[in-house]
Structures are given as C-alpha cells and as structure tokens.
Amino acid sequence: MARVLVLLPPFISLFLLLAAPGAETATASSPTLVFLLAGQSNMGGRGGATNGTWDGVVPPDCAPSPRILRLSPLLRWEEAREPLHAGIDLHNVLGVGPGMPFAHALLRSGRRRRPAGVPPHAVLGLVPCAQGATPIANWSRGTPLYDRMLARARAAVANGSSRLAALLWYQGEADTIRRQDADVYTSRMEAFVRDVRRDLGMPDLLVIQVGLATGQGKFVDIVREAQRRVSLPNVKYVEAKGLPVASDYTHLTTPAQVQLGKMLAASYLAATL
C-alpha cells in the first residue's frame, strides 16, 4: 500500500508538538534559582534518623513540590523529596535536613510578596553536596568533596537559564575535636569561600553559614566563635545553638531542621531584598 505524506502548516505542527505527551517547557525541567547545600551531617539531614533507621516522618514543610527540584547523583533534575541527600551523603542513615523547609519558606514568601530574591513562579533547585563527619580541611580546594561540589554546581547551571543564588553551609562539628583545628577554623573557612567564589567566577556569591548547635568534641565554643569571626563580604551567619537536638547529642531533630530551614530562608531573603 502506498504511503501518503501529509504536510501540515507550521503553526499546526508546533501546536501538536507542544501538546504531545511528555512535552515540557524549559521552566518545568530546570530551576530558576539554584542553591548549593554543603557541609556535614546536619546539612545532610539526620532528622528522625538517629536510631539506626529513618522514621519516615515528612512534615508538610518537607513535602515534595513540583517547584522544588533536586540535582540527582547522576546530575539530572528531579522532583526533590526527603531524604534530600540520598546517594550523596554516603554510608550514613539519612533523614530530614534543612533544604526542603528552606525551599518551601522561599516559595511561601513569594506568594505573600515579591522579594527580589524569589521571582514569581520561581522553580527552586537544590544541589545536595554534604558528607557526614568531614572536617573543613576535607573541603579545601582540590579535595574530592570540593571538586564534587564544584562539578555539581557547574552542572546545575549548565543550561544557561538557571542562576546560582547561594551556598548554604553547615559544618564544623568535626573541627571541635582537636584544638589545633578549632584555632584555625576562621582562616580555613575564609580560604574556602574565596576559593569557591574564584573557581565559580562569582566573587559576590552569597554564603550563609550555620553556627554550630553541637559538636563532636569539646571545642564547640571555639569553633562557634571562629565562625562568627569570618569577615568576608556577603557571608551571613545563622545561629543553630539552642535548637532541639536528638538523643545522640549531635544531630538536630526533625522539628529543629524545619526551624533551621526557615531561618536560612529568612537570612537569604534579608540579604537579597
């Protein structure tokens, strides 16, 4: 049987293409604003996961949303869900972290008003990079964790339509073990920020660091004070001291992570208004 080739007008062909199953707009498959999440286990998320297994509790502030995406271990955007660091924070039992409540708080702020930092109808991209039990020396320029974080950051904005908005940093518990590490935390943190900004070509990249709630050693106050002494421009500080801590005396509870996420969002909005 002879085949008949039917040529459709260009506008009809375009309509059929956009209406076809699986057709997506650019904003549906890539985020507007991108956030790096790096540091140790409290950034990776241990909420509800400090007894050997995760309890599976997902508060409304951590629920999946089509407007919150995650860069997967394979560098693909997907709908974000807890545990956000699955496949990234390796060899650990993962639970709730601050990333999802941070993103939800930003989206809620966009509904109430239109801050400069959150455009209307924005899609947020979270790039998990944290790894538990890592001192800041393990994040210095040229280390595997540093290189992985930069590779993921570059992949997240490779499409040209996404913008890297901030680095959220919660780390330092491992630097409370040895006095010599605690004493040099400020200089190491400042070097880390300078290197990240230089290597990403973003000299004014916003960095929001979390002041320690707990530590793995006895020099918590020294590291916390060292965090406060970081004096680089556009580096903000959010205090986690006093947030509820799990029975392991190290990790934030799920409610604490939700609260921390909202605090990080408030800091971001204050810095970008």
C-alpha positions as CSV (number, residue, x, y, z in Angstrom):
1,M,0.0,0.0,0.0
2,A,1.4,3.4,-0.9
3,R,2.1,5.8,2.0
4,V,0.7,9.3,1.9
5,L,2.8,12.1,3.3
6,V,0.7,14.9,4.8
7,L,2.4,18.2,5.2
8,L,0.8,20.4,8.0
9,P,1.1,24.1,8.3
10,P,3.9,25.2,10.6
11,F,1.6,26.6,13.3
12,I,-0.3,23.3,13.5
13,S,2.9,21.3,13.7
14,L,4.1,23.5,16.5
15,F,0.8,23.1,18.4
16,L,0.9,19.3,18.1
17,L,4.5,19.2,19.3
18,L,3.7,21.2,22.4
19,A,0.6,19.3,23.1
20,A,2.3,15.9,22.8
21,P,2.6,13.7,25.9
22,G,5.8,14.4,27.7
23,A,6.3,17.8,26.1
24,E,7.7,20.2,28.7
25,T,8.6,23.9,29.0
26,A,12.1,24.9,30.0
27,T,11.0,26.0,33.4
28,A,9.4,22.7,34.1
29,S,12.6,20.8,33.7
30,S,15.1,23.2,35.1
31,P,15.1,25.6,38.1
32,T,15.1,29.4,38.2
33,L,17.3,29.7,41.3
34,V,19.9,27.1,42.4
35,F,21.2,26.6,46.0
36,L,24.3,24.6,47.0
37,L,23.9,22.6,50.3
38,A,27.2,21.6,51.7
39,G,28.9,20.7,55.0
40,Q,28.4,17.8,57.4
41,S,25.7,15.5,58.7
42,N,23.3,18.2,60.0
43,M,23.2,19.7,56.5
44,G,22.9,16.2,55.0
45,G,20.0,15.6,57.4
46,R,19.6,13.2,60.3
47,G,16.2,14.4,61.5
48,G,14.3,11.2,62.6
49,A,17.3,9.0,61.7
50,T,19.5,8.8,64.8
51,N,18.4,5.4,66.0
52,G,19.8,3.3,63.1
53,T,16.9,3.8,60.7
54,W,14.9,6.8,59.4
55,D,11.4,7.0,60.9
56,G,10.0,8.2,57.6
57,V,8.2,11.2,59.0
58,V,7.9,14.0,56.4
59,P,6.4,17.2,57.8
60,P,4.4,19.4,55.5
61,D,7.3,21.8,55.3
62,C,9.4,19.0,53.7
63,A,6.8,17.6,51.3
64,P,7.6,17.2,47.6
65,S,6.6,20.1,45.3
66,P,6.8,20.4,41.5
67,R,8.5,23.8,42.1
68,I,11.3,22.2,44.2
69,L,13.9,20.2,42.3
70,R,17.0,18.3,43.3
71,L,20.1,17.6,41.3
72,S,20.5,13.9,41.5
73,P,23.8,12.0,41.9
74,L,23.6,11.5,38.1
75,L,23.4,15.3,37.6
76,R,19.8,15.2,36.5
77,W,17.0,17.4,37.8
78,E,14.2,15.6,39.6
79,E,11.4,16.4,42.0
80,A,13.1,16.8,45.4
81,R,12.0,14.7,48.3
82,E,13.4,13.5,51.7
83,P,16.0,12.3,52.3
84,L,17.3,15.1,50.1
85,H,20.9,13.8,50.3
86,A,20.2,10.2,49.3
87,G,23.0,9.0,47.1
88,I,25.2,12.0,48.1
89,D,25.9,11.7,51.8
90,L,27.2,8.2,51.5
91,H,27.4,5.4,54.1
92,N,25.1,7.1,56.5
93,V,21.4,6.7,57.6
94,L,19.7,9.8,56.3
95,G,16.6,11.7,57.4
96,V,15.3,15.2,57.3
97,G,17.6,18.2,56.7
98,P,17.1,21.9,56.3
99,G,17.0,22.0,52.5
100,M,13.3,21.3,51.9
101,P,11.9,23.6,54.6
102,F,14.3,26.3,53.3
103,A,12.8,25.9,49.8
104,H,9.2,25.9,51.0
105,A,9.8,29.0,53.1
106,L,11.1,30.8,50.0
107,L,8.1,29.8,47.9
108,R,5.7,31.0,50.6
109,S,7.5,34.3,50.8
110,G,6.9,34.7,47.0
111,R,3.2,34.3,47.5
112,R,3.0,37.0,50.2
113,R,5.2,39.5,48.4
114,R,7.6,39.6,45.6
115,P,11.1,39.9,47.0
116,A,14.0,40.4,44.7
117,G,15.5,37.1,45.6
118,V,12.4,34.9,44.6
119,P,10.8,35.7,41.3
120,P,7.1,34.9,40.9
121,H,6.5,31.3,39.8
122,A,10.2,30.5,40.5
123,V,11.3,26.9,40.5
124,L,14.0,26.2,43.1
125,G,16.9,23.8,42.5
126,L,18.6,22.2,45.5
127,V,22.1,20.8,44.9
128,P,22.9,18.5,47.9
129,C,26.7,18.1,48.5
130,A,27.1,17.4,52.2
131,Q,29.0,14.5,53.6
132,G,28.9,13.5,57.3
133,A,31.8,13.6,59.7
134,T,34.0,15.7,57.5
135,P,36.3,18.4,58.9
136,I,36.7,21.6,56.9
137,A,40.2,20.5,55.7
138,N,38.3,17.8,53.7
139,W,36.6,20.7,51.8
140,S,39.7,22.6,50.9
141,R,40.5,23.3,47.2
142,G,41.5,20.2,45.3
143,T,39.9,17.7,47.7
144,P,37.4,15.2,46.3
145,L,34.5,16.8,48.2
146,Y,35.4,20.3,46.9
147,D,35.8,19.1,43.4
148,R,32.5,17.2,43.6
149,M,30.7,20.3,44.9
150,L,32.0,22.5,42.1
151,A,31.2,19.9,39.4
152,R,27.7,19.7,40.7
153,A,27.4,23.5,40.9
154,R,28.5,23.8,37.3
155,A,26.2,21.1,36.1
156,A,23.3,22.8,37.9
157,V,23.6,26.0,35.8
158,A,24.9,24.5,32.6
159,N,21.7,25.2,30.7
160,G,22.2,28.9,31.0
161,S,18.8,29.7,32.3
162,S,19.4,28.8,36.0
163,R,21.2,31.1,38.4
164,L,23.3,30.0,41.4
165,A,21.8,32.1,44.2
166,A,23.7,31.0,47.4
167,L,25.7,28.4,49.2
168,L,24.2,27.1,52.4
169,W,27.0,25.8,54.7
170,Y,26.5,23.8,57.9
171,Q,29.8,22.3,59.0
172,G,32.3,22.4,61.9
173,E,31.3,19.7,64.3
174,A,34.4,17.6,63.3
175,D,36.6,20.6,63.9
176,T,35.7,20.7,67.6
177,I,37.7,17.5,68.3
178,R,41.2,18.9,68.1
179,R,42.2,22.3,69.4
180,Q,44.6,22.9,66.5
181,D,41.7,22.5,64.1
182,A,39.4,24.8,66.1
183,D,42.0,27.5,66.3
184,V,42.4,27.8,62.5
185,Y,38.8,27.4,61.6
186,T,38.3,31.1,60.6
187,S,41.2,31.1,58.2
188,R,40.2,27.8,56.7
189,M,36.6,29.0,56.2
190,E,37.7,32.2,54.6
191,A,40.0,30.4,52.3
192,F,37.2,28.0,51.3
193,V,34.8,30.9,50.5
194,R,37.4,32.7,48.4
195,D,38.3,29.5,46.5
196,V,34.7,28.7,45.8
197,R,33.9,32.2,44.5
198,R,37.0,32.3,42.4
199,D,36.6,28.9,40.9
200,L,32.9,29.5,40.1
201,G,33.6,33.0,38.8
202,M,31.2,34.5,41.3
203,P,33.1,37.0,43.5
204,D,29.9,38.0,45.3
205,L,28.3,34.6,45.8
206,L,26.1,34.7,48.9
207,V,27.3,32.2,51.6
208,I,25.1,31.5,54.6
209,Q,26.9,29.6,57.3
210,V,25.2,27.9,60.3
211,G,26.6,28.4,63.7
212,L,27.1,25.1,65.5
213,A,24.4,23.7,67.7
214,T,26.6,20.8,68.8
215,G,30.0,19.3,68.2
216,Q,31.9,16.1,68.2
217,G,34.5,17.3,70.6
218,K,35.0,19.8,73.5
219,F,36.0,22.9,71.5
220,V,32.5,23.8,70.3
221,D,32.6,27.3,71.6
222,I,35.9,28.0,70.0
223,V,34.7,26.9,66.6
224,R,31.4,28.8,67.0
225,E,33.4,32.0,67.8
226,A,35.6,31.3,64.8
227,Q,32.6,31.1,62.6
228,R,31.4,34.5,63.8
229,R,34.8,36.0,63.1
230,V,34.6,35.2,59.3
231,S,34.7,38.8,57.9
232,L,34.3,38.3,54.2
233,P,31.6,40.4,52.4
234,N,28.3,38.7,51.7
235,V,28.8,35.9,54.2
236,K,25.9,35.6,56.6
237,Y,25.5,33.8,59.9
238,V,22.5,31.8,61.2
239,E,22.7,30.6,64.8
240,A,21.6,27.0,65.4
241,K,22.6,27.0,69.1
242,G,19.5,26.2,71.2
243,L,17.6,24.2,68.5
244,P,16.3,20.8,69.7
245,V,18.9,18.0,69.5
246,A,18.3,14.3,69.2
247,S,19.2,11.7,71.9
248,D,22.6,11.3,70.2
249,Y,23.5,14.8,71.4
250,T,24.9,15.7,68.0
251,H,22.1,15.9,65.4
252,L,19.1,18.2,65.0
253,T,15.7,16.7,65.4
254,T,13.2,16.9,62.5
255,P,11.3,19.9,64.0
256,A,14.7,21.6,64.5
257,Q,15.6,21.1,60.9
258,V,12.3,22.6,59.8
259,Q,13.0,25.6,62.0
260,L,16.6,25.9,60.7
261,G,15.3,25.8,57.1
262,K,13.0,28.7,57.8
263,M,15.9,30.6,59.5
264,L,18.1,30.1,56.4
265,A,15.3,31.3,54.2
266,A,14.9,34.5,56.3
267,S,18.6,35.1,56.1
268,Y,18.6,34.7,52.3
269,L,15.6,37.0,51.8
270,A,17.1,39.6,54.1
271,A,20.3,39.5,52.1
272,T,18.6,39.8,48.7
273,L,15.9,42.4,49.3
